[in-house]
Amino acid sequence: MGIGTGIALIVIGAILVFALDVDLGWIDLDTVGYILMAAGLVVAIISLVLLTRRRQTIATSRSAVDPASGETVTRRTTESDDPLA
C-alpha cells in the first residue's frame, strides 16, 4: 500500500459522494464515500511518513593479502545516509 493506493481510495470515495446519486436502501453511499476518503488520506500520510523515514546503509567488504606476512586481511566499512547515525 502506498501513495497511489491512498489517492485511489480518495478518488473512489469522492466519486461515491459527489458523482453518484443512487439511493440504496441497505447502504448509504455517501457515508461509504467519506469513509473511503478518510482511509485514503490516512494511507497516503502513513506512506509519506514511512518514505521519509527510510534509511539507506551501504556495507562494503574488501579482502587483500598482506605482502609482508601473507595473511588475508578483511576490511569492512559501513556508510549511512542517516545524519544521526
Wavefront OBJ file of the C-alpha trace (Angstrom):
o trace
v 0.000 0.000 0.000
v 1.446 3.278 -0.996
v 0.668 6.779 -2.018
v -1.087 5.530 -5.159
v -3.421 3.364 -3.107
v -4.293 6.328 -0.902
v -5.036 8.501 -3.911
v -7.167 5.741 -5.456
v -9.210 5.420 -2.258
v -9.741 9.189 -2.144
v -10.880 9.246 -5.783
v -13.266 6.304 -5.360
v -14.712 7.876 -2.218
v -15.166 11.227 -3.942
v -16.959 9.541 -6.826
v -19.316 7.808 -4.400
v -20.062 11.035 -2.526
v -20.215 13.670 -5.237
v -20.842 11.940 -8.585
v -23.342 9.190 -7.837
v -26.950 9.889 -6.976
v -28.146 6.359 -6.297
v -30.454 5.544 -3.400
v -29.874 2.100 -1.984
v -31.997 1.086 0.977
v -29.418 -1.108 2.633
v -26.320 1.122 2.394
v -25.608 4.846 2.414
v -23.107 5.532 -0.372
v -22.256 8.996 0.972
v -21.065 7.508 4.264
v -19.061 4.830 2.452
v -17.506 7.522 0.257
v -16.486 9.643 3.244
v -15.010 6.580 4.955
v -13.012 5.724 1.818
v -11.727 9.291 1.509
v -10.629 9.296 5.162
v -8.955 5.903 4.764
v -7.175 7.121 1.626
v -5.895 10.182 3.451
v -4.587 8.034 6.317
v -2.876 5.617 3.903
v -1.246 8.476 1.982
v 0.030 10.123 5.181
v 1.415 6.848 6.552
v 3.112 6.139 3.216
v 4.746 9.566 3.180
v 5.958 9.170 6.764
v 7.441 5.752 6.038
v 9.024 7.035 2.832
v 10.811 9.856 4.645
v 11.985 7.522 7.413
v 13.566 5.042 5.005
v 17.301 4.877 5.572
v 19.932 3.573 3.249
v 23.023 1.807 4.542
v 25.878 0.645 2.339
v 28.195 -2.085 3.628
v 31.479 -2.703 1.834
v 33.823 -5.601 2.473
v 37.313 -5.771 0.951
v 39.819 -8.586 1.225
v 43.535 -8.330 0.490
v 46.696 -10.281 1.178
v 49.340 -8.632 3.338
v 52.567 -8.838 1.290
v 54.817 -8.980 4.355
v 53.098 -11.779 6.284
v 50.963 -13.438 3.599
v 47.844 -13.187 5.784
v 44.446 -12.332 4.377
v 43.163 -9.020 5.735
v 39.474 -8.129 5.537
v 38.318 -4.545 5.892
v 34.633 -3.724 6.430
v 33.128 -0.253 6.206
v 29.562 0.907 6.691
v 28.135 4.163 5.342
v 24.738 5.537 6.287
v 22.626 8.391 4.933
v 21.185 8.974 8.416
v 22.756 12.154 9.887
v 22.120 10.922 13.431
v 23.883 7.574 12.994
l 1 2 3 4 5 6 7 8 9 10 11 12 13 14 15 16 17 18 19 20 21 22 23 24 25 26 27 28 29 30 31 32 33 34 35 36 37 38 39 40 41 42 43 44 45 46 47 48 49 50 51 52 53 54 55 56 57 58 59 60 61 62 63 64 65 66 67 68 69 70 71 72 73 74 75 76 77 78 79 80 81 82 83 84 85
